[in-house]
Amino acid sequence: MSAIFRSARTVLPFCLFLFFLGCVDEVQLPSRSVESRLVVEGLVTNEKPPYTVKLTFTGEYNSLIYGQAEIPVNGADVSITEIGGRTVKLVQDALTPAYYWMYDSTFTGKTGKSYQLKITLPGGATYISEPELLSPVAEIDRIYAEYRQRDDAKIDEPDHYEILLDTKDPATQGNYYRWSGYGYVPRLSTGEPIGMGFCCKWCWVPVYGSRSDVLSDVLVNGNSISRRHIMTSPVYYVGRHYLEVRQYSLTKPAYQFWVKFEEQRKRNGSLFDPLPASIEGNVHREDDPNVLALGYFGSSAVSKRRLTIPGDTLNAARLEIKYGDVFVKDGNCQLIYSQGQLNPPANW
């Protein structure tokens, strides 16, 4: 009798488990998907051409099955118009068909003028941008670098220079800024055997800052903008760093677009985040303003400054002891590092 009781105590919980399991409905989470959409990225500045416009279609995206990220728009008819002035045609790049170039050296963006993009797709659909006013931008007062040592716990990260900027906001309200930076830094590799020696152990590789670093003058109107962080320049080895910082003017709609862009960039990719590349901008179907493209076509004045960091205070032996071979790859330096070049940038 006791054996039967013990057996019942064992079987009963299992039966209850099966009962409750049968009462739970399976939840089918819907997969998120979107159709392919036009993506536009372009800018007219007060610098000499060429100007570029990048045109792609989003690949069909599904949260369970990832499609192609972007598809070049091939064979579009693309032009830029200065409102009240000339219209110039763009030429598609034969090697990278997503890019359309404007080479006319007599057409340069001017402050106070507005510019509009027009795109006619091969199927006949036409998209236009809202006219963008090219506003002036304050001059960069200076850019400078400060050395920062890495966190010793992060052995896969090098020391770096923090690149900072000073500028002065005009007294007029409603100024909006965007900053970008890029440069070339030295790297080391093992090289490749050539005859009795080794070749190509040293090269310069490009580094980039954020494209979506923006600021409104709401809280700083008429004051100095000091120690604005623009980018970091990693120290993989000793040698000079060549850097350029660019300061752009923005319209209010362009500023709002880049704020949304940065918010999306910082998201962690959870199930409930917006779909990738989901930010609509200022480009829409000519026959239906409610049909919006993704991306943005803007116009901007540009102020830029360059900085060369000598790097002569660094000690190669100490860096090699500190880093070991973490940042040294095998092979020809210019081939194993993306866009590596054996000589420093010319005319810097």
Secondary structure as a PSIPRED ss2 file (coil, helix, strand):
# PSIPRED VFORMAT (PSIPRED V4.0)

   1 M C   1.000  0.000  0.000
   2 S H   0.000  1.000  0.000
   3 A H   0.000  1.000  0.000
   4 I H   0.000  1.000  0.000
   5 F H   0.000  1.000  0.000
   6 R H   0.000  1.000  0.000
   7 S H   0.000  1.000  0.000
   8 A H   0.000  1.000  0.000
   9 R H   0.000  1.000  0.000
  10 T H   0.000  1.000  0.000
  11 V H   0.000  1.000  0.000
  12 L H   0.000  1.000  0.000
  13 P H   0.000  1.000  0.000
  14 F H   0.000  1.000  0.000
  15 C H   0.000  1.000  0.000
  16 L H   0.000  1.000  0.000
  17 F H   0.000  1.000  0.000
  18 L H   0.000  1.000  0.000
  19 F H   0.000  1.000  0.000
  20 F H   0.000  1.000  0.000
  21 L H   0.000  1.000  0.000
  22 G H   0.000  1.000  0.000
  23 C H   0.000  1.000  0.000
  24 V C   1.000  0.000  0.000
  25 D C   1.000  0.000  0.000
  26 E C   1.000  0.000  0.000
  27 V C   1.000  0.000  0.000
  28 Q C   1.000  0.000  0.000
  29 L C   1.000  0.000  0.000
  30 P C   1.000  0.000  0.000
  31 S C   1.000  0.000  0.000
  32 R C   1.000  0.000  0.000
  33 S E   0.000  0.000  1.000
  34 V E   0.000  0.000  1.000
  35 E C   1.000  0.000  0.000
  36 S C   1.000  0.000  0.000
  37 R C   1.000  0.000  0.000
  38 L E   0.000  0.000  1.000
  39 V E   0.000  0.000  1.000
  40 V E   0.000  0.000  1.000
  41 E E   0.000  0.000  1.000
  42 G E   0.000  0.000  1.000
  43 L E   0.000  0.000  1.000
  44 V E   0.000  0.000  1.000
  45 T E   0.000  0.000  1.000
  46 N C   1.000  0.000  0.000
  47 E C   1.000  0.000  0.000
  48 K C   1.000  0.000  0.000
  49 P C   1.000  0.000  0.000
  50 P C   1.000  0.000  0.000
  51 Y E   0.000  0.000  1.000
  52 T E   0.000  0.000  1.000
  53 V E   0.000  0.000  1.000
  54 K E   0.000  0.000  1.000
  55 L E   0.000  0.000  1.000
  56 T E   0.000  0.000  1.000
  57 F E   0.000  0.000  1.000
  58 T E   0.000  0.000  1.000
  59 G C   1.000  0.000  0.000
  60 E C   1.000  0.000  0.000
  61 Y E   0.000  0.000  1.000
  62 N E   0.000  0.000  1.000
  63 S C   1.000  0.000  0.000
  64 L C   1.000  0.000  0.000
  65 I C   1.000  0.000  0.000
  66 Y C   1.000  0.000  0.000
  67 G C   1.000  0.000  0.000
  68 Q C   1.000  0.000  0.000
  69 A C   1.000  0.000  0.000
  70 E E   0.000  0.000  1.000
  71 I E   0.000  0.000  1.000
  72 P E   0.000  0.000  1.000
  73 V C   1.000  0.000  0.000
  74 N C   1.000  0.000  0.000
  75 G C   1.000  0.000  0.000
  76 A C   1.000  0.000  0.000
  77 D E   0.000  0.000  1.000
  78 V E   0.000  0.000  1.000
  79 S E   0.000  0.000  1.000
  80 I E   0.000  0.000  1.000
  81 T E   0.000  0.000  1.000
  82 E E   0.000  0.000  1.000
  83 I C   1.000  0.000  0.000
  84 G C   1.000  0.000  0.000
  85 G C   1.000  0.000  0.000
  86 R C   1.000  0.000  0.000
  87 T E   0.000  0.000  1.000
  88 V E   0.000  0.000  1.000
  89 K E   0.000  0.000  1.000
  90 L C   1.000  0.000  0.000
  91 V E   0.000  0.000  1.000
  92 Q E   0.000  0.000  1.000
  93 D C   1.000  0.000  0.000
  94 A C   1.000  0.000  0.000
  95 L C   1.000  0.000  0.000
  96 T C   1.000  0.000  0.000
  97 P C   1.000  0.000  0.000
  98 A C   1.000  0.000  0.000
  99 Y E   0.000  0.000  1.000
 100 Y E   0.000  0.000  1.000
 101 W E   0.000  0.000  1.000
 102 M E   0.000  0.000  1.000
 103 Y C   1.000  0.000  0.000
 104 D C   1.000  0.000  0.000
 105 S C   1.000  0.000  0.000
 106 T C   1.000  0.000  0.000
 107 F C   1.000  0.000  0.000
 108 T C   1.000  0.000  0.000
 109 G C   1.000  0.000  0.000
 110 K C   1.000  0.000  0.000
 111 T C   1.000  0.000  0.000
 112 G C   1.000  0.000  0.000
 113 K C   1.000  0.000  0.000
 114 S E   0.000  0.000  1.000
 115 Y E   0.000  0.000  1.000
 116 Q E   0.000  0.000  1.000
 117 L E   0.000  0.000  1.000
 118 K E   0.000  0.000  1.000
 119 I E   0.000  0.000  1.000
 120 T E   0.000  0.000  1.000
 121 L C   1.000  0.000  0.000
 122 P C   1.000  0.000  0.000
 123 G C   1.000  0.000  0.000
 124 G C   1.000  0.000  0.000
 125 A C   1.000  0.000  0.000
 126 T E   0.000  0.000  1.000
 127 Y E   0.000  0.000  1.000
 128 I E   0.000  0.000  1.000
 129 S E   0.000  0.000  1.000
 130 E C   1.000  0.000  0.000
 131 P C   1.000  0.000  0.000
 132 E E   0.000  0.000  1.000
 133 L E   0.000  0.000  1.000
 134 L C   1.000  0.000  0.000
 135 S C   1.000  0.000  0.000
 136 P C   1.000  0.000  0.000
 137 V C   1.000  0.000  0.000
 138 A C   1.000  0.000  0.000
 139 E C   1.000  0.000  0.000
 140 I E   0.000  0.000  1.000
 141 D E   0.000  0.000  1.000
 142 R E   0.000  0.000  1.000
 143 I E   0.000  0.000  1.000
 144 Y E   0.000  0.000  1.000
 145 A E   0.000  0.000  1.000
 146 E E   0.000  0.000  1.000
 147 Y E   0.000  0.000  1.000
 148 R E   0.000  0.000  1.000
 149 Q C   1.000  0.000  0.000
 150 R C   1.000  0.000  0.000
 151 D C   1.000  0.000  0.000
 152 D C   1.000  0.000  0.000
 153 A C   1.000  0.000  0.000
 154 K C   1.000  0.000  0.000
 155 I C   1.000  0.000  0.000
 156 D C   1.000  0.000  0.000
 157 E C   1.000  0.000  0.000
 158 P C   1.000  0.000  0.000
 159 D E   0.000  0.000  1.000
 160 H E   0.000  0.000  1.000
 161 Y E   0.000  0.000  1.000
 162 E E   0.000  0.000  1.000
 163 I E   0.000  0.000  1.000
 164 L E   0.000  0.000  1.000
 165 L E   0.000  0.000  1.000
 166 D E   0.000  0.000  1.000
 167 T E   0.000  0.000  1.000
 168 K E   0.000  0.000  1.000
 169 D C   1.000  0.000  0.000
 170 P C   1.000  0.000  0.000
 171 A C   1.000  0.000  0.000
 172 T C   1.000  0.000  0.000
 173 Q C   1.000  0.000  0.000
 174 G C   1.000  0.000  0.000
 175 N C   1.000  0.000  0.000
 176 Y E   0.000  0.000  1.000
 177 Y E   0.000  0.000  1.000
 178 R E   0.000  0.000  1.000
 179 W E   0.000  0.000  1.000
 180 S E   0.000  0.000  1.000
 181 G E   0.000  0.000  1.000
 182 Y E   0.000  0.000  1.000
 183 G E   0.000  0.000  1.000
 184 Y E   0.000  0.000  1.000
 185 V E   0.000  0.000  1.000
 186 P E   0.000  0.000  1.000
 187 R E   0.000  0.000  1.000
 188 L E   0.000  0.000  1.000
 189 S E   0.000  0.000  1.000
 190 T C   1.000  0.000  0.000
 191 G E   0.000  0.000  1.000
 192 E E   0.000  0.000  1.000
 193 P E   0.000  0.000  1.000
 194 I E   0.000  0.000  1.000
 195 G C   1.000  0.000  0.000
 196 M C   1.000  0.000  0.000
 197 G E   0.000  0.000  1.000
 198 F E   0.000  0.000  1.000
 199 C E   0.000  0.000  1.000
 200 C C   1.000  0.000  0.000
 201 K C   1.000  0.000  0.000
 202 W E   0.000  0.000  1.000
 203 C E   0.000  0.000  1.000
 204 W E   0.000  0.000  1.000
 205 V E   0.000  0.000  1.000
 206 P E   0.000  0.000  1.000
 207 V E   0.000  0.000  1.000
 208 Y E   0.000  0.000  1.000
 209 G C   1.000  0.000  0.000
 210 S C   1.000  0.000  0.000
 211 R C   1.000  0.000  0.000
 212 S C   1.000  0.000  0.000
 213 D E   0.000  0.000  1.000
 214 V E   0.000  0.000  1.000
 215 L E   0.000  0.000  1.000
 216 S E   0.000  0.000  1.000
 217 D C   1.000  0.000  0.000
 218 V C   1.000  0.000  0.000
 219 L C   1.000  0.000  0.000
 220 V C   1.000  0.000  0.000
 221 N C   1.000  0.000  0.000
 222 G C   1.000  0.000  0.000
 223 N C   1.000  0.000  0.000
 224 S E   0.000  0.000  1.000
 225 I E   0.000  0.000  1.000
 226 S E   0.000  0.000  1.000
 227 R E   0.000  0.000  1.000
 228 R E   0.000  0.000  1.000
 229 H E   0.000  0.000  1.000
 230 I E   0.000  0.000  1.000
 231 M E   0.000  0.000  1.000
 232 T E   0.000  0.000  1.000
 233 S E   0.000  0.000  1.000
 234 P E   0.000  0.000  1.000
 235 V E   0.000  0.000  1.000
 236 Y C   1.000  0.000  0.000
 237 Y C   1.000  0.000  0.000
 238 V C   1.000  0.000  0.000
 239 G C   1.000  0.000  0.000
 240 R C   1.000  0.000  0.000
 241 H E   0.000  0.000  1.000
 242 Y E   0.000  0.000  1.000
 243 L E   0.000  0.000  1.000
 244 E E   0.000  0.000  1.000
 245 V E   0.000  0.000  1.000
 246 R E   0.000  0.000  1.000
 247 Q E   0.000  0.000  1.000
 248 Y E   0.000  0.000  1.000
 249 S E   0.000  0.000  1.000
 250 L E   0.000  0.000  1.000
 251 T C   1.000  0.000  0.000
 252 K H   0.000  1.000  0.000
 253 P H   0.000  1.000  0.000
 254 A H   0.000  1.000  0.000
 255 Y H   0.000  1.000  0.000
 256 Q H   0.000  1.000  0.000
 257 F H   0.000  1.000  0.000
 258 W H   0.000  1.000  0.000
 259 V H   0.000  1.000  0.000
 260 K H   0.000  1.000  0.000
 261 F H   0.000  1.000  0.000
 262 E H   0.000  1.000  0.000
 263 E H   0.000  1.000  0.000
 264 Q H   0.000  1.000  0.000
 265 R H   0.000  1.000  0.000
 266 K C   1.000  0.000  0.000
 267 R C   1.000  0.000  0.000
 268 N C   1.000  0.000  0.000
 269 G C   1.000  0.000  0.000
 270 S C   1.000  0.000  0.000
 271 L C   1.000  0.000  0.000
 272 F C   1.000  0.000  0.000
 273 D C   1.000  0.000  0.000
 274 P C   1.000  0.000  0.000
 275 L C   1.000  0.000  0.000
 276 P C   1.000  0.000  0.000
 277 A C   1.000  0.000  0.000
 278 S C   1.000  0.000  0.000
 279 I C   1.000  0.000  0.000
 280 E E   0.000  0.000  1.000
 281 G E   0.000  0.000  1.000
 282 N E   0.000  0.000  1.000
 283 V E   0.000  0.000  1.000
 284 H E   0.000  0.000  1.000
 285 R E   0.000  0.000  1.000
 286 E C   1.000  0.000  0.000
 287 D C   1.000  0.000  0.000
 288 D E   0.000  0.000  1.000
 289 P E   0.000  0.000  1.000
 290 N E   0.000  0.000  1.000
 291 V E   0.000  0.000  1.000
 292 L E   0.000  0.000  1.000
 293 A E   0.000  0.000  1.000
 294 L E   0.000  0.000  1.000
 295 G E   0.000  0.000  1.000
 296 Y E   0.000  0.000  1.000
 297 F E   0.000  0.000  1.000
 298 G E   0.000  0.000  1.000
 299 S E   0.000  0.000  1.000
 300 S E   0.000  0.000  1.000
 301 A C   1.000  0.000  0.000
 302 V E   0.000  0.000  1.000
 303 S E   0.000  0.000  1.000
 304 K E   0.000  0.000  1.000
 305 R E   0.000  0.000  1.000
 306 R E   0.000  0.000  1.000
 307 L E   0.000  0.000  1.000
 308 T E   0.000  0.000  1.000
 309 I E   0.000  0.000  1.000
 310 P C   1.000  0.000  0.000
 311 G C   1.000  0.000  0.000
 312 D C   1.000  0.000  0.000
 313 T C   1.000  0.000  0.000
 314 L C   1.000  0.000  0.000
 315 N C   1.000  0.000  0.000
 316 A H   0.000  1.000  0.000
 317 A H   0.000  1.000  0.000
 318 R H   0.000  1.000  0.000
 319 L H   0.000  1.000  0.000
 320 E H   0.000  1.000  0.000
 321 I H   0.000  1.000  0.000
 322 K H   0.000  1.000  0.000
 323 Y H   0.000  1.000  0.000
 324 G C   1.000  0.000  0.000
 325 D C   1.000  0.000  0.000
 326 V C   1.000  0.000  0.000
 327 F C   1.000  0.000  0.000
 328 V C   1.000  0.000  0.000
 329 K E   0.000  0.000  1.000
 330 D C   1.000  0.000  0.000
 331 G E   0.000  0.000  1.000
 332 N C   1.000  0.000  0.000
 333 C H   0.000  1.000  0.000
 334 Q H   0.000  1.000  0.000
 335 L H   0.000  1.000  0.000
 336 I H   0.000  1.000  0.000
 337 Y C   1.000  0.000  0.000
 338 S C   1.000  0.000  0.000
 339 Q C   1.000  0.000  0.000
 340 G C   1.000  0.000  0.000
 341 Q E   0.000  0.000  1.000
 342 L C   1.000  0.000  0.000
 343 N C   1.000  0.000  0.000
 344 P C   1.000  0.000  0.000
 345 P C   1.000  0.000  0.000
 346 A C   1.000  0.000  0.000
 347 N C   1.000  0.000  0.000
 348 W C   1.000  0.000  0.000
